[in-house]
Amino acid sequence: RADVRTVRAAFAASVGRRARWRARVFPPSAMAQTRSALRGAGTRAADLADRLNDLPNRMRRRTRAADLADRLNDLPNRMRRR
């Protein structure tokens, strides 16, 4: 027990109060998980921004495809009218 107290006292003497509180509130293991999660969130946000930037093009493609499908579906009716 005495050796643990000695080591703790040495750490306490070498580090300021703010650093000790930061170590208690934000332990390195928790910060590693947080950094990893934030890194993943950044990637997901970038992917979302890419998809939103491409949205007008995709909507135009869908509209053109729908117009073409309507024309093709209406083709038998046009043939009958002639």
C-alpha atoms as an extended CHARMM CRD file, in Angstrom:
* protein
*
        82  EXT
         1         1  ARG       CA              0.0000000000        0.0000000000        0.0000000000  PROA      1               0.0000000000
         2         2  ALA       CA              2.7960000000        2.3850000000        0.7870000000  PROA      2               0.0000000000
         3         3  ASP       CA              4.3730000000        1.9640000000       -2.6310000000  PROA      3               0.0000000000
         4         4  VAL       CA              1.0500000000        2.7740000000       -4.3390000000  PROA      4               0.0000000000
         5         5  ARG       CA              0.7780000000        5.9420000000       -2.2600000000  PROA      5               0.0000000000
         6         6  THR       CA              4.3250000000        6.8780000000       -3.2070000000  PROA      6               0.0000000000
         7         7  VAL       CA              3.6480000000        6.4440000000       -6.9200000000  PROA      7               0.0000000000
         8         8  ARG       CA              0.3760000000        8.3770000000       -6.7150000000  PROA      8               0.0000000000
         9         9  ALA       CA              2.0600000000       11.1760000000       -4.7980000000  PROA      9               0.0000000000
        10        10  ALA       CA              4.8190000000       11.3390000000       -7.4220000000  PROA      10              0.0000000000
        11        11  PHE       CA              2.2630000000       11.5770000000      -10.2400000000  PROA      11              0.0000000000
        12        12  ALA       CA              0.2770000000       14.1860000000       -8.3320000000  PROA      12              0.0000000000
        13        13  ALA       CA              3.3930000000       16.2790000000       -7.7800000000  PROA      13              0.0000000000
        14        14  SER       CA              4.4630000000       16.1040000000      -11.4240000000  PROA      14              0.0000000000
        15        15  VAL       CA              1.0840000000       17.0040000000      -12.9620000000  PROA      15              0.0000000000
        16        16  GLY       CA             -1.1580000000       19.9840000000      -12.3530000000  PROA      16              0.0000000000
        17        17  ARG       CA             -4.6920000000       19.8830000000      -11.0070000000  PROA      17              0.0000000000
        18        18  ARG       CA             -6.2120000000       20.6170000000      -14.4120000000  PROA      18              0.0000000000
        19        19  ALA       CA             -4.3890000000       17.6990000000      -16.0630000000  PROA      19              0.0000000000
        20        20  ARG       CA             -5.5130000000       15.3310000000      -13.2990000000  PROA      20              0.0000000000
        21        21  TRP       CA             -9.1480000000       16.3800000000      -13.7290000000  PROA      21              0.0000000000
        22        22  ARG       CA             -8.8780000000       16.0320000000      -17.4820000000  PROA      22              0.0000000000
        23        23  ALA       CA             -7.5070000000       12.5240000000      -17.0120000000  PROA      23              0.0000000000
        24        24  ARG       CA            -10.4390000000       11.6320000000      -14.7700000000  PROA      24              0.0000000000
        25        25  VAL       CA            -13.1100000000       13.1300000000      -17.0060000000  PROA      25              0.0000000000
        26        26  PHE       CA            -11.5630000000       12.1730000000      -20.3640000000  PROA      26              0.0000000000
        27        27  PRO       CA             -9.5540000000        8.9810000000      -19.9300000000  PROA      27              0.0000000000
        28        28  PRO       CA             -7.3940000000        8.0410000000      -22.9340000000  PROA      28              0.0000000000
        29        29  SER       CA             -9.4200000000        4.8840000000      -23.6210000000  PROA      29              0.0000000000
        30        30  ALA       CA            -12.6520000000        6.8820000000      -23.8980000000  PROA      30              0.0000000000
        31        31  MET       CA            -10.9920000000        9.5340000000      -26.0360000000  PROA      31              0.0000000000
        32        32  ALA       CA             -9.7350000000        6.8960000000      -28.4880000000  PROA      32              0.0000000000
        33        33  GLN       CA            -13.3020000000        5.6390000000      -28.9320000000  PROA      33              0.0000000000
        34        34  THR       CA            -14.5680000000        9.1910000000      -29.3180000000  PROA      34              0.0000000000
        35        35  ARG       CA            -11.9360000000       10.0130000000      -31.9520000000  PROA      35              0.0000000000
        36        36  SER       CA            -12.8270000000        6.8450000000      -33.8250000000  PROA      36              0.0000000000
        37        37  ALA       CA            -16.5370000000        7.6720000000      -33.7460000000  PROA      37              0.0000000000
        38        38  LEU       CA            -15.9270000000       11.2460000000      -34.8910000000  PROA      38              0.0000000000
        39        39  ARG       CA            -13.7050000000       10.0470000000      -37.7130000000  PROA      39              0.0000000000
        40        40  GLY       CA            -16.4870000000        7.7340000000      -38.8760000000  PROA      40              0.0000000000
        41        41  ALA       CA            -19.0410000000       10.5260000000      -38.5480000000  PROA      41              0.0000000000
        42        42  GLY       CA            -16.8990000000       12.7600000000      -40.7440000000  PROA      42              0.0000000000
        43        43  THR       CA            -16.7770000000       10.0960000000      -43.4280000000  PROA      43              0.0000000000
        44        44  ARG       CA            -20.5330000000        9.5990000000      -43.2590000000  PROA      44              0.0000000000
        45        45  ALA       CA            -21.1060000000       13.3540000000      -43.4750000000  PROA      45              0.0000000000
        46        46  ALA       CA            -18.8790000000       13.5670000000      -46.5480000000  PROA      46              0.0000000000
        47        47  ASP       CA            -20.7550000000       10.6730000000      -48.1610000000  PROA      47              0.0000000000
        48        48  LEU       CA            -24.0620000000       12.4030000000      -47.4420000000  PROA      48              0.0000000000
        49        49  ALA       CA            -22.7800000000       15.6650000000      -48.9410000000  PROA      49              0.0000000000
        50        50  ASP       CA            -21.7060000000       13.7960000000      -52.0880000000  PROA      50              0.0000000000
        51        51  ARG       CA            -25.1320000000       12.2030000000      -52.4220000000  PROA      51              0.0000000000
        52        52  LEU       CA            -26.8670000000       15.5630000000      -51.9260000000  PROA      52              0.0000000000
        53        53  ASN       CA            -24.6190000000       17.1830000000      -54.5400000000  PROA      53              0.0000000000
        54        54  ASP       CA            -25.5330000000       14.4550000000      -57.0290000000  PROA      54              0.0000000000
        55        55  LEU       CA            -29.2640000000       14.6010000000      -56.2250000000  PROA      55              0.0000000000
        56        56  PRO       CA            -30.2610000000       16.9950000000      -59.0580000000  PROA      56              0.0000000000
        57        57  ASN       CA            -28.5540000000       14.7660000000      -61.6350000000  PROA      57              0.0000000000
        58        58  ARG       CA            -30.2200000000       11.6490000000      -60.2580000000  PROA      58              0.0000000000
        59        59  MET       CA            -33.6120000000       13.3360000000      -60.2670000000  PROA      59              0.0000000000
        60        60  ARG       CA            -33.1230000000       14.4100000000      -63.8980000000  PROA      60              0.0000000000
        61        61  ARG       CA            -32.1570000000       10.8600000000      -64.8660000000  PROA      61              0.0000000000
        62        62  ARG       CA            -35.2280000000        9.4570000000      -63.1180000000  PROA      62              0.0000000000
        63        63  THR       CA            -37.4810000000       12.0190000000      -64.7810000000  PROA      63              0.0000000000
        64        64  ARG       CA            -36.0700000000       11.2120000000      -68.2220000000  PROA      64              0.0000000000
        65        65  ALA       CA            -36.4560000000        7.4920000000      -67.5590000000  PROA      65              0.0000000000
        66        66  ALA       CA            -40.0440000000        8.0070000000      -66.4040000000  PROA      66              0.0000000000
        67        67  ASP       CA            -40.8070000000       10.0830000000      -69.5290000000  PROA      67              0.0000000000
        68        68  LEU       CA            -39.3500000000        7.3860000000      -71.7300000000  PROA      68              0.0000000000
        69        69  ALA       CA            -41.3400000000        4.6920000000      -69.9080000000  PROA      69              0.0000000000
        70        70  ASP       CA            -44.5410000000        6.7220000000      -70.3670000000  PROA      70              0.0000000000
        71        71  ARG       CA            -43.8360000000        7.0900000000      -74.0630000000  PROA      71              0.0000000000
        72        72  LEU       CA            -43.1660000000        3.3890000000      -74.4260000000  PROA      72              0.0000000000
        73        73  ASN       CA            -46.3290000000        2.5030000000      -72.5070000000  PROA      73              0.0000000000
        74        74  ASP       CA            -48.3310000000        4.9010000000      -74.6720000000  PROA      74              0.0000000000
        75        75  LEU       CA            -46.8970000000        3.5120000000      -77.9140000000  PROA      75              0.0000000000
        76        76  PRO       CA            -49.6610000000        0.8930000000      -78.4550000000  PROA      76              0.0000000000
        77        77  ASN       CA            -52.2890000000        3.6400000000      -78.0750000000  PROA      77              0.0000000000
        78        78  ARG       CA            -50.5280000000        5.7540000000      -80.6660000000  PROA      78              0.0000000000
        79        79  MET       CA            -50.3960000000        2.8120000000      -83.0490000000  PROA      79              0.0000000000
        80        80  ARG       CA            -54.1490000000        2.2960000000      -82.7110000000  PROA      80              0.0000000000
        81        81  ARG       CA            -54.9070000000        5.9590000000      -83.4270000000  PROA      81              0.0000000000
        82        82  ARG       CA            -53.2280000000        5.8070000000      -86.8250000000  PROA      82              0.0000000000
